[in-house]
Amino acid sequence: MTTGPQVQTVRGPVPADDLGTVLMHEHVFVLSEEFRQNLPETWDERQRVDDAVTRLKALAAAGVTTLVDATCIGLGRNVARVAEVNEQVDLDIIAATGIYTVADVPDYFRYHGPGTLLGGAEGMTELFVRELTEGIADTGIRAAFLKCAIEDRLTPGVERVLRAVAQAHLRTGAPITVHTNAVARTGLVAQEILRSEGADLGAVVIGHSGDTADLGYLHELIDNGSYVGMDRFGLDILLPGDQRVATVAALAREGLAERMVLSHDASCHVDWFPPGVREQIAPNWHHTHLHDQVLPALRQAGVTEQQLTTMLVDNPRRYFSQNAAGPRSGSGRTPPGTRS
């Protein structure tokens, strides 16, 4: 008989203790869905599914057992397609709810909800809660975490999504991952909005924190209680890989491995670039780069095996185990490993 916290995955609930080695911010497909539907020559369903299966089998062979798919509404999420891929790969995939926007709310929510023409309750929160507790669309697949975004500035639309995400977190206990712009230091803005709603910052990953080598900024995020997502390994065009490795190693030497998670933010297919361009400008941006090249570099930089296990196994397990605690009270507790 299984005991302990259960984590919802595309294939059903999995004990948190069985998540194993986790990549905490990845994608299977990132699509501009309306364009995909209206430019059929750009999409071959069978080819794309088969390619994703091949890529994720390679990831599983590298030793990864769980992939956290941070694809939500706004990024072309289709969990039925992901489930089709997952049927052919022995890998647990965790789905997200939430909305990805760096400017306005989707038009669907523009005229109703707090502060709008028609007013009323926040429909985004209701949607997120339903996807966490009942399932996404008619698939029966439940999301296990919330995703939102802020780029270089806080817009009214972005703030509304952040607050809706915080409210869904308070109602369900589900953890949060935020896409942020590390150069613009908007992780701090996201933390302030979430905290003002009563969210537990210990249940938040500030995504893409690894795009900067500014240790002062990273210390602020950690001191506020959140995990920092060192999750764009391979995107050397934004910050060279040696600087990413050096930053993780520096924080690990300070005893802060318990506040970092590792990943790539890669996808099996993303249609944001013309064919072949992604491979040309970011040849290392793929799902096995961490195991092929980054982990050896981290070891050489002095990161211990225990610290790697902390970042890849223990922290993800703790992050997703929090959901089992149920709705939040906004306690603002200080998580383990936080600098004093």
KOLPA-392793 format. One record per residue (C-alpha): residue in one letter; x, z, y. Coordinates in pm, whole numbers, plus 50000, padded with zeros to 5 digits. Last residue first. Layout:
N
<r code="a" x="X" z="Z" y="Y"/>
...
END
This chain:
340
<r code="s" x="52020" z="50769" y="53369"/>
<r code="r" x="52041" z="50432" y="53201"/>
<r code="t" x="51752" z="50347" y="52971"/>
<r code="g" x="51844" z="50345" y="52603"/>
<r code="p" x="51515" z="50479" y="52478"/>
<r code="p" x="51208" z="50409" y="52690"/>
<r code="t" x="51112" z="50603" y="53005"/>
<r code="r" x="50739" z="50669" y="53013"/>
<r code="g" x="50524" z="50510" y="53286"/>
<r code="s" x="50216" z="50683" y="53147"/>
<r code="g" x="49985" z="50394" y="53235"/>
<r code="s" x="49723" z="50511" y="52986"/>
<r code="r" x="49769" z="50220" y="52751"/>
<r code="p" x="49522" z="50098" y="52490"/>
<r code="g" x="49629" z="50106" y="52126"/>
<r code="a" x="49942" z="50260" y="51979"/>
<r code="a" x="49966" z="49977" y="51728"/>
<r code="n" x="50071" z="49744" y="52008"/>
<r code="q" x="50389" z="49949" y="52054"/>
<r code="s" x="50518" z="49820" y="51721"/>
<r code="f" x="50576" z="49480" y="51880"/>
<r code="y" x="50846" z="49599" y="52119"/>
<r code="r" x="50999" z="49842" y="51869"/>
<r code="r" x="51037" z="49570" y="51604"/>
<r code="p" x="51177" z="49329" y="51864"/>
<r code="n" x="51431" z="49595" y="51974"/>
<r code="d" x="51542" z="49682" y="51620"/>
<r code="v" x="51601" z="49336" y="51478"/>
<r code="l" x="51782" z="49093" y="51711"/>
<r code="m" x="51911" z="49322" y="51987"/>
<r code="t" x="51977" z="49630" y="51772"/>
<r code="t" x="52119" z="49420" y="51489"/>
<r code="l" x="52362" z="49261" y="51735"/>
<r code="q" x="52456" z="49609" y="51858"/>
<r code="q" x="52516" z="49726" y="51502"/>
<r code="e" x="52733" z="49424" y="51432"/>
<r code="t" x="52946" z="49512" y="51734"/>
<r code="v" x="52981" z="49318" y="52059"/>
<r code="g" x="53351" z="49293" y="52138"/>
<r code="a" x="53380" z="48952" y="52302"/>
<r code="q" x="53479" z="48798" y="51967"/>
<r code="r" x="53155" z="48931" y="51822"/>
<r code="l" x="52963" z="48776" y="52110"/>
<r code="a" x="53135" z="48442" y="52054"/>
<r code="p" x="53048" z="48449" y="51682"/>
<r code="l" x="52685" z="48529" y="51776"/>
<r code="v" x="52671" z="48246" y="52029"/>
<r code="q" x="52794" z="47955" y="51817"/>
<r code="d" x="52595" z="47874" y="51505"/>
<r code="h" x="52361" z="48172" y="51506"/>
<r code="l" x="52259" z="48137" y="51871"/>
<r code="h" x="52267" z="47757" y="51862"/>
<r code="t" x="52017" z="47742" y="51574"/>
<r code="h" x="51701" z="47690" y="51784"/>
<r code="h" x="51824" z="47416" y="52016"/>
<r code="w" x="51969" z="47390" y="52365"/>
<r code="n" x="52332" z="47318" y="52280"/>
<r code="p" x="52317" z="46952" y="52389"/>
<r code="a" x="52171" z="47043" y="52731"/>
<r code="i" x="52194" z="46740" y="52964"/>
<r code="q" x="52215" z="46471" y="52696"/>
<r code="e" x="51990" z="46626" y="52433"/>
<r code="r" x="51724" z="46693" y="52696"/>
<r code="v" x="51753" z="46337" y="52825"/>
<r code="g" x="51697" z="46166" y="52490"/>
<r code="p" x="51332" z="46083" y="52544"/>
<r code="p" x="51222" z="46146" y="52904"/>
<r code="f" x="51196" z="46516" y="52996"/>
<r code="w" x="50897" z="46752" y="53026"/>
<r code="d" x="50768" z="46640" y="52687"/>
<r code="v" x="50910" z="46934" y="52493"/>
<r code="h" x="50959" z="46914" y="52115"/>
<r code="c" x="51107" z="47159" y="51867"/>
<r code="s" x="51141" z="47401" y="52154"/>
<r code="a" x="51413" z="47613" y="52310"/>
<r code="d" x="51372" z="47932" y="52514"/>
<r code="h" x="51708" z="48025" y="52353"/>
<r code="s" x="51687" z="48385" y="52226"/>
<r code="l" x="51827" z="48738" y="52251"/>
<r code="v" x="51671" z="49074" y="52338"/>
<r code="m" x="51833" z="49341" y="52554"/>
<r code="r" x="51742" z="49703" y="52638"/>
<r code="e" x="51880" z="49874" y="52327"/>
<r code="a" x="52208" z="49687" y="52374"/>
<r code="l" x="52256" z="49895" y="52689"/>
<r code="g" x="52547" z="50118" y="52585"/>
<r code="e" x="52768" z="50015" y="52877"/>
<r code="r" x="52978" z="49801" y="52642"/>
<r code="a" x="52656" z="49620" y="52548"/>
<r code="l" x="52591" z="49541" y="52913"/>
<r code="a" x="52935" z="49381" y="52948"/>
<r code="a" x="52897" z="49188" y="52618"/>
<r code="v" x="52561" z="49046" y="52729"/>
<r code="t" x="52714" z="48935" y="53059"/>
<r code="a" x="53025" z="48786" y="52895"/>
<r code="v" x="52811" z="48583" y="52653"/>
<r code="r" x="52598" z="48442" y="52934"/>
<r code="q" x="52911" z="48363" y="53135"/>
<r code="d" x="53063" z="48180" y="52839"/>
<r code="g" x="52739" z="47984" y="52795"/>
<r code="p" x="52746" z="47837" y="53143"/>
<r code="l" x="52445" z="47922" y="53360"/>
<r code="l" x="52161" z="47685" y="53451"/>
<r code="i" x="52314" z="47368" y="53299"/>
<r code="d" x="52435" z="47582" y="53009"/>
<r code="l" x="52080" z="47603" y="52878"/>
<r code="g" x="52208" z="47669" y="52528"/>
<r code="f" x="52138" z="48042" y="52536"/>
<r code="r" x="51824" z="48088" y="52738"/>
<r code="d" x="51697" z="48422" y="52613"/>
<r code="m" x="51893" z="48712" y="52745"/>
<r code="g" x="51550" z="48867" y="52800"/>
<r code="v" x="51587" z="49203" y="52971"/>
<r code="y" x="51382" z="49487" y="52825"/>
<r code="s" x="51197" z="49697" y="53077"/>
<r code="g" x="51231" z="50055" y="53198"/>
<r code="n" x="51284" z="50034" y="53575"/>
<r code="d" x="51650" z="50119" y="53510"/>
<r code="i" x="51669" z="49807" y="53294"/>
<r code="l" x="51543" z="49580" y="53570"/>
<r code="e" x="51772" z="49744" y="53824"/>
<r code="h" x="52070" z="49719" y="53590"/>
<r code="l" x="52005" z="49346" y="53548"/>
<r code="y" x="52011" z="49298" y="53925"/>
<r code="g" x="52339" z="49486" y="53958"/>
<r code="l" x="52488" z="49298" y="53663"/>
<r code="d" x="52450" z="48966" y="53844"/>
<r code="a" x="52559" z="48724" y="53569"/>
<r code="t" x="52232" z="48535" y="53599"/>
<r code="d" x="52022" z="48310" y="53374"/>
<r code="g" x="52021" z="48590" y="53117"/>
<r code="s" x="51719" z="48746" y="53285"/>
<r code="h" x="51519" z="48455" y="53147"/>
<r code="g" x="51228" z="48679" y="53046"/>
<r code="i" x="51166" z="49027" y="53178"/>
<r code="v" x="51039" z="49177" y="52853"/>
<r code="v" x="50769" z="49438" y="52908"/>
<r code="a" x="50647" z="49726" y="52689"/>
<r code="g" x="50877" z="49980" y="52856"/>
<r code="l" x="50723" z="49869" y="53184"/>
<r code="d" x="50401" z="50044" y="53080"/>
<r code="a" x="50132" z="49883" y="53294"/>
<r code="g" x="49948" z="50093" y="53552"/>
<r code="e" x="49830" z="49808" y="53774"/>
<r code="s" x="50096" z="49888" y="54035"/>
<r code="r" x="50352" z="49881" y="53755"/>
<r code="l" x="50264" z="49522" y="53669"/>
<r code="i" x="50295" z="49411" y="54031"/>
<r code="e" x="50624" z="49599" y="54080"/>
<r code="q" x="50772" z="49470" y="53755"/>
<r code="a" x="50686" z="49112" y="53845"/>
<r code="v" x="50855" z="49149" y="54183"/>
<r code="l" x="51167" z="49293" y="54017"/>
<r code="g" x="51177" z="49002" y="53772"/>
<r code="t" x="51165" z="48780" y="54080"/>
<r code="r" x="51537" z="48816" y="54138"/>
<r code="a" x="51557" z="48467" y="54297"/>
<r code="v" x="51853" z="48385" y="54071"/>
<r code="a" x="51675" z="48550" y="53778"/>
<r code="n" x="51364" z="48335" y="53806"/>
<r code="t" x="51103" z="48489" y="53579"/>
<r code="h" x="50895" z="48411" y="53269"/>
<r code="v" x="50724" z="48739" y="53187"/>
<r code="t" x="50672" z="48883" y="52839"/>
<r code="i" x="50409" z="49152" y="52788"/>
<r code="p" x="50323" z="49400" y="52512"/>
<r code="a" x="49972" z="49444" y="52368"/>
<r code="g" x="49823" z="49791" y="52416"/>
<r code="t" x="49473" z="49645" y="52411"/>
<r code="r" x="49293" z="49748" y="52730"/>
<r code="l" x="49603" z="49831" y="52935"/>
<r code="h" x="49773" z="49509" y="52826"/>
<r code="a" x="49465" z="49307" y="52918"/>
<r code="q" x="49471" z="49471" y="53262"/>
<r code="a" x="49840" z="49390" y="53306"/>
<r code="v" x="49778" z="49027" y="53212"/>
<r code="a" x="49498" z="49002" y="53467"/>
<r code="r" x="49727" z="49152" y="53730"/>
<r code="l" x="50002" z="48902" y="53654"/>
<r code="v" x="49751" z="48616" y="53659"/>
<r code="r" x="49620" z="48720" y="54002"/>
<r code="e" x="49973" z="48756" y="54136"/>
<r code="v" x="50061" z="48405" y="54020"/>
<r code="g" x="49754" z="48263" y="54193"/>
<r code="p" x="49822" z="48448" y="54518"/>
<r code="t" x="50181" z="48318" y="54514"/>
<r code="l" x="50487" z="48533" y="54444"/>
<r code="r" x="50807" z="48339" y="54491"/>
<r code="d" x="51100" z="48184" y="54301"/>
<r code="e" x="50926" z="48154" y="53965"/>
<r code="i" x="50669" z="48397" y="53831"/>
<r code="a" x="50521" z="48363" y="53486"/>
<r code="c" x="50279" z="48510" y="53234"/>
<r code="k" x="50278" z="48583" y="52861"/>
<r code="l" x="50086" z="48847" y="52666"/>
<r code="f" x="50161" z="48957" y="52310"/>
<r code="a" x="50027" z="48953" y="51954"/>
<r code="a" x="49791" z="48655" y="51962"/>
<r code="r" x="49532" z="48637" y="51689"/>
<r code="i" x="49479" z="48337" y="51463"/>
<r code="g" x="49113" z="48309" y="51361"/>
<r code="t" x="49139" z="47939" y="51443"/>
<r code="d" x="48815" z="47896" y="51640"/>
<r code="a" x="48969" z="47935" y="51987"/>
<r code="i" x="49246" z="48197" y="51962"/>
<r code="g" x="49148" z="48511" y="51773"/>
<r code="e" x="48940" z="48828" y="51781"/>
<r code="t" x="49149" z="49111" y="51928"/>
<r code="l" x="49438" z="48944" y="52110"/>
<r code="e" x="49260" z="48619" y="52191"/>
<r code="r" x="48953" z="48811" y="52306"/>
<r code="v" x="49161" z="49039" y="52527"/>
<r code="f" x="49331" z="48739" y="52689"/>
<r code="l" x="49000" z="48565" y="52759"/>
<r code="e" x="48842" z="48877" y="52910"/>
<r code="t" x="49147" z="48928" y="53130"/>
<r code="m" x="49128" z="48569" y="53250"/>
<r code="g" x="48759" z="48605" y="53329"/>
<r code="e" x="48824" z="48870" y="53591"/>
<r code="a" x="48485" z="49022" y="53674"/>
<r code="g" x="48268" z="48884" y="53952"/>
<r code="g" x="48334" z="48692" y="54271"/>
<r code="l" x="48155" z="48363" y="54340"/>
<r code="l" x="48381" z="48235" y="54617"/>
<r code="t" x="48689" z="48413" y="54483"/>
<r code="g" x="48848" z="48752" y="54553"/>
<r code="p" x="48800" z="48886" y="54200"/>
<r code="g" x="48669" z="48626" y="53956"/>
<r code="h" x="48493" z="48295" y="53995"/>
<r code="y" x="48582" z="47988" y="54198"/>
<r code="r" x="48936" z="47910" y="54085"/>
<r code="f" x="48908" z="48018" y="53721"/>
<r code="y" x="48862" z="47676" y="53556"/>
<r code="d" x="49080" z="47531" y="53832"/>
<r code="p" x="49381" z="47694" y="53665"/>
<r code="v" x="49534" z="47966" y="53880"/>
<r code="d" x="49776" z="47838" y="54140"/>
<r code="a" x="50156" z="47847" y="54175"/>
<r code="v" x="50407" z="47924" y="53898"/>
<r code="t" x="50151" z="47895" y="53619"/>
<r code="y" x="50168" z="47991" y="53254"/>
<r code="i" x="49853" z="48167" y="53136"/>
<r code="g" x="49822" z="48438" y="52874"/>
<r code="t" x="49805" z="48466" y="52498"/>
<r code="a" x="50103" z="48436" y="52272"/>
<r code="a" x="50157" z="48353" y="51904"/>
<r code="i" x="50405" z="48510" y="51662"/>
<r code="i" x="50563" z="48278" y="51405"/>
<r code="d" x="50680" z="48417" y="51070"/>
<r code="l" x="50910" z="48181" y="50884"/>
<r code="d" x="50888" z="48032" y="50537"/>
<r code="v" x="50813" z="47680" y="50663"/>
<r code="q" x="50552" z="47433" y="50536"/>
<r code="e" x="50237" z="47623" y="50629"/>
<r code="n" x="50406" z="47707" y="50959"/>
<r code="v" x="50390" z="47346" y="51075"/>
<r code="e" x="50016" z="47330" y="51017"/>
<r code="a" x="49983" z="47670" y="51185"/>
<r code="v" x="50166" z="47535" y="51490"/>
<r code="r" x="49915" z="47250" y="51508"/>
<r code="a" x="49626" z="47498" y="51488"/>
<r code="v" x="49802" z="47713" y="51747"/>
<r code="n" x="49777" z="47440" y="52010"/>
<r code="r" x="49941" z="47556" y="52334"/>
<r code="g" x="50001" z="47279" y="52589"/>
<r code="l" x="50218" z="47485" y="52822"/>
<r code="g" x="49949" z="47590" y="53070"/>
<r code="i" x="49772" z="47815" y="52822"/>
<r code="c" x="50039" z="47999" y="52622"/>
<r code="t" x="50361" z="47906" y="52446"/>
<r code="a" x="50591" z="48208" y="52408"/>
<r code="d" x="50636" z="48145" y="52035"/>
<r code="v" x="50818" z="48448" y="51895"/>
<r code="l" x="51009" z="48325" y="51590"/>
<r code="t" x="51054" z="48556" y="51291"/>
<r code="t" x="51281" z="48543" y="50984"/>
<r code="v" x="51602" z="48401" y="51129"/>
<r code="g" x="51884" z="48374" y="50876"/>
<r code="a" x="52032" z="48031" y="50943"/>
<r code="a" x="51815" z="47888" y="50663"/>
<r code="a" x="51509" z="47996" y="50859"/>
<r code="l" x="51634" z="47802" y="51162"/>
<r code="a" x="51704" z="47495" y="50950"/>
<r code="k" x="51352" z="47517" y="50812"/>
<r code="l" x="51233" z="47540" y="51172"/>
<r code="r" x="51399" z="47212" y="51266"/>
<r code="t" x="51271" z="47023" y="50962"/>
<r code="v" x="50916" z="47153" y="51005"/>
<r code="a" x="50923" z="47064" y="51374"/>
<r code="d" x="51033" z="46709" y="51287"/>
<r code="d" x="50751" z="46675" y="51034"/>
<r code="v" x="50495" z="46794" y="51292"/>
<r code="r" x="50630" z="46555" y="51554"/>
<r code="q" x="50638" z="46257" y="51319"/>
<r code="r" x="50288" z="46321" y="51191"/>
<r code="e" x="50140" z="46358" y="51539"/>
<r code="d" x="50311" z="46056" y="51693"/>
<r code="w" x="50299" z="46100" y="52070"/>
<r code="t" x="50422" z="45895" y="52367"/>
<r code="e" x="50214" z="45586" y="52281"/>
<r code="p" x="49901" z="45800" y="52307"/>
<r code="l" x="49938" z="45831" y="52685"/>
<r code="n" x="49599" z="45980" y="52775"/>
<r code="q" x="49593" z="46264" y="52525"/>
<r code="r" x="49959" z="46351" y="52577"/>
<r code="f" x="49909" z="46332" y="52955"/>
<r code="e" x="49626" z="46583" y="52933"/>
<r code="e" x="49835" z="46809" y="52709"/>
<r code="s" x="50155" z="46830" y="52908"/>
<r code="l" x="50331" z="46966" y="52602"/>
<r code="v" x="50567" z="47242" y="52493"/>
<r code="f" x="50579" z="47254" y="52111"/>
<r code="v" x="50743" z="47512" y="51881"/>
<r code="h" x="50855" z="47745" y="52155"/>
<r code="e" x="51107" z="48029" y="52179"/>
<r code="h" x="51143" z="48373" y="52334"/>
<r code="m" x="51216" z="48670" y="52107"/>
<r code="l" x="51421" z="48519" y="51827"/>
<r code="v" x="51370" z="48781" y="51558"/>
<r code="t" x="51579" z="48892" y="51261"/>
<r code="g" x="51359" z="49102" y="51034"/>
<r code="l" x="50987" z="49113" y="51108"/>
<r code="d" x="50933" z="49326" y="50796"/>
<r code="d" x="50934" z="49669" y="50966"/>
<r code="a" x="50658" z="49546" y="51195"/>
<r code="p" x="50439" z="49496" y="50890"/>
<r code="v" x="50294" z="49144" y="50896"/>
<r code="p" x="49938" z="49045" y="50987"/>
<r code="g" x="49833" z="48682" y="50935"/>
<r code="r" x="50007" z="48347" y="50892"/>
<r code="v" x="50018" z="48274" y="51266"/>
<r code="t" x="50140" z="48629" y="51320"/>
<r code="q" x="49970" z="48958" y="51410"/>
<r code="v" x="50201" z="49259" y="51388"/>
<r code="q" x="50109" z="49558" y="51174"/>
<r code="p" x="50228" z="49910" y="51254"/>
<r code="g" x="50295" z="50147" y="50965"/>
<r code="t" x="50169" z="50154" y="50609"/>
<r code="t" x="50144" z="49891" y="50338"/>
<r code="m" x="50000" z="50000" y="50000"/>
END
